[in-house]
């Protein structure tokens, strides 16, 4: 029994050390996000607060992934959410890391899917409608801080890029559809790509503008 307890304690301590190290690899200076590993900078849409840093390993993929969870809240309720995942190659002998293409939750509420290049780096991106799920285990750190996650529609942008075969970066930025200062529908049909109009379309256009500006601001070093 003592061996099992020791093994579990050592495992928890190891993950804690990794999480502390992961936090040092990245920081936010106002609206500027600075990643040191891999080296890139990004201008955010808002000033976010860091809620949680976690890590997990996928041995068969020779990678360890760091997950940074940021939010912007208003009156103790999430208004915007920013999740950064960075996968690091753990086996130097393994082949270069690759990034699979992004997939929407549903085609009918995906408004945009394309690719841009930043020097030698190809960035896949998409914009879609999704629903925040307050019961998702990955969002528990937010609830533990006493901040409510509304269980309704949010607009979300994702972008993904590999970095020199050593890393893969995935960013998911989402914003509550009710935070745009307009009355919008809660019916999914009103948000479908082929029929979106009125306040729903205005909210989407405002979100798209902010998301594209954020993505265009990426400066990737050592390409």
C-alpha positions in Angstrom: 0.0 0.0 0.0 2.8 2.4 0.9 4.3 1.9 -2.6 1.0 2.7 -4.2 0.6 5.9 -2.1 4.2 7.0 -2.9 3.7 6.4 -6.6 0.5 8.4 -6.6 2.1 11.2 -4.7 5.1 11.3 -7.0 2.8 11.4 -10.0 0.8 14.3 -8.7 4.0 16.2 -7.8 5.4 15.5 -11.3 2.3 16.9 -12.9 2.4 20.0 -10.6 6.0 20.6 -11.6 5.1 20.4 -15.3 2.1 22.8 -14.8 4.4 25.4 -13.0 6.9 25.1 -15.8 4.1 25.4 -18.4 2.9 28.6 -16.8 6.4 30.1 -17.2 6.5 29.3 -20.9 3.7 31.8 -21.6 2.4 35.2 -20.2 -0.1 37.9 -21.0 1.0 41.5 -20.9 -2.3 43.5 -21.1 -3.7 42.3 -24.5 -0.5 40.8 -25.7 0.1 37.1 -25.4 3.7 36.0 -25.4 4.7 32.4 -25.9 8.3 31.4 -25.3 8.0 27.8 -26.3 7.2 27.9 -29.2 8.1 31.5 -29.8 5.2 33.6 -31.0 3.2 36.6 -30.0 -0.5 37.5 -30.4 -2.7 40.5 -29.7 -5.9 39.4 -28.0 -9.3 40.9 -28.4 -9.7 41.7 -24.7 -7.7 41.5 -21.4 -8.1 38.0 -20.1 -7.4 36.4 -16.7 -5.7 33.1 -16.5 -7.9 30.5 -14.7 -6.0 27.3 -15.1 -3.0 25.6 -16.6 -3.0 21.8 -17.1 -1.0 19.2 -19.0 -1.6 15.7 -20.4 0.6 13.2 -22.2 -0.2 11.0 -25.2 2.5 8.5 -25.3 1.6 6.9 -28.6 1.9 10.3 -30.2 5.1 11.2 -28.5 3.6 14.4 -27.2 2.8 16.4 -24.1 0.0 19.0 -24.3 -0.2 22.2 -22.2 -3.7 23.7 -21.9 -4.1 27.3 -20.8 -7.6 28.4 -19.9 -8.4 32.2 -19.9 -11.7 34.1 -19.5 -13.1 37.6 -19.5 -16.0 37.8 -17.0 -18.7 40.4 -16.2 -20.7 40.3 -13.1 -19.3 36.9 -12.2 -20.4 35.4 -15.6 -18.1 34.3 -18.5 -18.4 36.7 -21.4 -15.4 35.5 -23.5 -13.3 32.4 -23.3 -9.8 31.8 -24.7 -8.2 28.3 -24.7 -4.7 27.7 -25.9 -3.4 24.2 -26.4 0.3 23.6 -27.2 1.5 20.1 -28.0 5.2 19.6 -27.5 7.1 16.6 -29.1 8.6 14.5 -26.3 10.6 12.0 -28.3 13.4 13.6 -30.3 13.7 10.4 -32.4 10.0 10.6 -33.5 9.0 12.2 -36.8 7.8 15.8 -37.1 4.5 16.7 -35.4 1.6 17.3 -37.7 -1.7 19.2 -37.2 -4.9 17.5 -38.5 -7.4 19.7 -40.3 -10.0 21.5 -38.2 -13.5 20.2 -38.2 -16.7 22.1 -37.3 -19.2 20.9 -34.8 -21.8 21.1 -37.6 -21.5 22.3 -41.2 -24.8 24.3 -41.2 -23.5 26.6 -38.4 -20.0 27.0 -39.7 -19.6 30.4 -41.5 -16.0 30.4 -42.5 -13.2 27.9 -43.1 -9.9 28.8 -44.8 -6.2 28.9 -44.5 -3.6 31.7 -44.4 0.2 31.7 -44.4 2.6 33.4 -42.0 5.9 33.1 -43.6 6.5 29.3 -43.9 3.7 28.5 -41.5 0.3 27.5 -42.7 -2.6 28.3 -40.4 -6.0 26.6 -40.7 -9.0 28.5 -39.2 -12.7 28.4 -39.0 -15.6 30.4 -37.4 -18.8 28.8 -36.1 -21.6 28.8 -33.7 -21.3 26.5 -30.7 -22.8 26.1 -27.2 -20.9 26.4 -24.0 -21.4 23.4 -21.7 -21.0 24.3 -18.0 -20.7 20.7 -17.1 -17.7 19.9 -19.2 -14.8 18.7 -16.9 -12.3 21.0 -18.6 -14.3 24.1 -17.5 -14.5 23.1 -13.8 -11.7 25.4 -12.8 -14.0 28.4 -13.9 -16.9 27.2 -11.8 -14.6 26.6 -8.8 -13.8 30.3 -8.8 -17.5 31.0 -8.5 -17.9 32.3 -12.0 -21.0 31.2 -14.0 -20.8 29.8 -17.5 -24.0 30.5 -19.4 -25.3 27.4 -21.2 -26.3 29.1 -24.4 -24.9 30.0 -27.8 -21.4 31.4 -28.3 -19.6 32.4 -31.5 -16.3 30.6 -31.7 -13.1 31.0 -33.8 -10.4 28.3 -34.0 -7.0 28.3 -35.6 -4.3 25.7 -35.7 -0.7 25.5 -36.9 2.3 23.2 -36.7 5.6 24.8 -35.6 8.9 23.5 -37.0 7.8 19.9 -36.5 8.4 20.3 -32.7 5.0 21.7 -31.6 1.4 22.1 -32.7 -0.7 25.1 -31.6 -4.5 25.2 -31.3 -6.4 28.3 -30.3 -10.1 28.4 -29.5 -11.7 31.8 -28.8 -15.4 32.2 -28.1 -17.8 34.9 -27.1 -21.3 34.9 -25.6 -23.8 35.9 -28.4 -25.7 38.0 -25.8 -22.7 40.2 -25.2 -22.9 42.1 -28.4 -25.5 44.6 -27.2 -28.3 43.2 -29.5 -31.2 41.0 -28.9 -30.5 37.7 -30.7 -32.4 34.5 -31.2 -31.8 31.4 -29.1 -33.1 29.2 -31.9 -30.3 27.3 -33.8 -32.2 27.7 -37.1 -31.8 31.5 -37.0 -28.0 31.0 -36.9 -27.7 28.6 -39.8 -25.2 29.7 -42.5 -27.7 29.8 -45.3 -30.3 31.9 -43.5 -28.5 34.0 -40.9 -29.6 37.7 -41.0 -30.6 40.6 -38.8 -29.0 40.9 -35.4 -27.6 37.4 -35.6 -25.6 38.4 -38.7 -24.5 41.6 -37.1 -23.2 39.7 -34.1 -21.3 37.3 -36.4 -19.8 40.1 -38.4 -18.5 41.9 -35.3 -17.1 38.6 -33.9 -15.5 37.8 -37.3 -13.8 41.2 -37.4 -12.3 40.7 -33.9 -11.2 37.1 -34.6 -9.5 37.9 -37.9 -7.7 40.9 -36.4 -6.4 38.6 -33.6 -5.3 35.9 -36.0 -3.6 38.4 -38.3 -1.7 39.8 -35.3 0.3 36.5 -34.9 4.0 37.0 -35.2 5.8 33.6 -35.3 9.5 33.7 -34.6 12.2 31.4 -35.9 10.1 30.2 -38.8 
